[in-house]
Amino acid sequence: VHLVESGGGSVQPGGSLRLSCAASGFTFSYFNMRWFRQRPGSRDNERELIADIANSGAWTNYADSVKGRFTISRDNDKNMLYLQMNGLKFEDTAVYFCNLFNNIDMKDYWGQGTQVTVSS
């Protein structure tokens, strides 16, 4: 399993970013996928689940903290996961991670993360 995030950067409050996650090494279309974030100073086990999406894209869920501002999507033909982030706030500053929980081997797989910084 290989997950590679991209698209992070620095943005002013109210701005937008689109994160991407390139997936390989597994059958992407078989699995639900998730985006987490880890705020500065927090531990790995304190990562916040912010959005997830069904393997088919049929449903999505969002944390209250991002609902209405972020949109998760996927392209199963390209093995890509996305997170469109609008209306960014200071508190959205974090490292964002693409995640697969493989319910066959019961393991979590993570990308290396991409930094998002919201500052004026």
C-alpha positions in Angstrom: 0.0 0.0 0.0 1.3 3.4 -1.0 -0.5 6.7 -0.3 1.0 10.0 -1.4 -0.6 13.3 -0.4 -0.1 16.6 -2.2 -1.6 20.0 -2.6 -0.9 21.5 0.8 0.5 25.0 1.3 0.0 28.3 3.0 -3.2 30.2 2.5 -4.9 33.2 4.1 -8.1 32.8 6.1 -11.1 32.3 3.8 -8.9 30.8 1.1 -9.1 27.4 -0.6 -6.9 24.4 -1.2 -7.4 21.1 -2.9 -5.6 18.1 -1.5 -4.9 15.0 -3.5 -3.9 11.5 -2.5 -2.5 9.1 -5.0 -3.1 5.5 -4.0 -1.3 2.4 -5.3 -0.6 -1.2 -4.2 -4.2 -2.2 -3.5 -7.5 -2.3 -5.3 -8.6 1.3 -4.6 -12.2 0.9 -5.6 -12.7 -1.9 -3.0 -12.1 0.3 0.0 -13.6 3.3 1.8 -11.1 6.0 2.3 -10.6 8.7 4.9 -8.9 12.1 5.5 -7.4 12.8 8.9 -5.5 15.8 10.2 -3.0 16.3 13.0 -2.9 19.8 14.6 0.5 21.2 15.8 1.6 19.8 19.0 -0.7 16.8 19.0 0.3 13.2 19.0 -0.2 10.6 16.3 -3.0 9.0 18.2 -4.8 12.3 18.4 -5.3 12.7 14.7 -8.8 13.9 13.9 -11.0 12.1 11.4 -12.4 14.9 9.2 -14.0 13.1 6.3 -14.6 9.7 4.8 -16.1 8.3 1.6 -17.6 5.0 0.5 -15.6 2.9 -1.9 -18.1 3.7 -4.7 -18.4 7.3 -3.6 -22.1 6.7 -2.7 -21.8 8.3 0.7 -19.6 10.8 2.5 -19.3 11.9 6.2 -17.8 14.9 7.7 -16.7 16.1 11.1 -18.7 19.0 12.4 -15.6 21.1 12.3 -15.4 21.0 8.5 -19.0 20.3 7.5 -20.1 22.7 4.8 -16.6 23.8 4.0 -14.7 20.7 2.9 -15.7 18.1 0.3 -14.2 14.7 -0.1 -14.3 12.9 -3.4 -12.6 10.2 -5.3 -11.8 9.0 -8.8 -11.6 5.2 -8.9 -10.4 5.2 -12.5 -7.3 7.2 -11.5 -6.9 5.8 -8.0 -7.1 9.3 -6.5 -8.7 10.7 -3.4 -9.4 14.4 -3.0 -10.2 16.9 -0.3 -11.5 20.3 -1.5 -11.1 22.8 1.4 -13.0 26.1 1.2 -13.4 28.9 3.8 -10.2 27.9 5.5 -9.7 29.0 9.1 -6.7 29.4 11.4 -7.8 26.3 13.2 -7.5 24.2 10.0 -3.7 24.5 10.2 -2.5 20.9 10.4 -0.8 18.1 8.6 -3.4 16.3 6.5 -3.3 12.6 6.0 -4.9 10.2 3.6 -5.9 6.9 5.3 -6.9 3.4 4.4 -8.3 1.1 7.0 -8.0 -2.3 5.4 -10.8 -4.4 6.9 -9.2 -7.5 5.5 -5.8 -7.4 7.2 -7.2 -5.0 9.9 -4.4 -2.5 9.4 -4.3 1.3 9.1 -2.2 2.7 6.2 -1.1 6.3 6.1 0.5 8.6 3.7 3.4 10.9 4.7 1.0 13.9 5.1 0.8 17.3 3.6 1.1 20.5 5.6 -1.7 23.1 5.4 -1.0 26.5 7.1 -3.7 29.1 7.4 -2.2 32.5 8.3 -2.6 36.1 7.6 
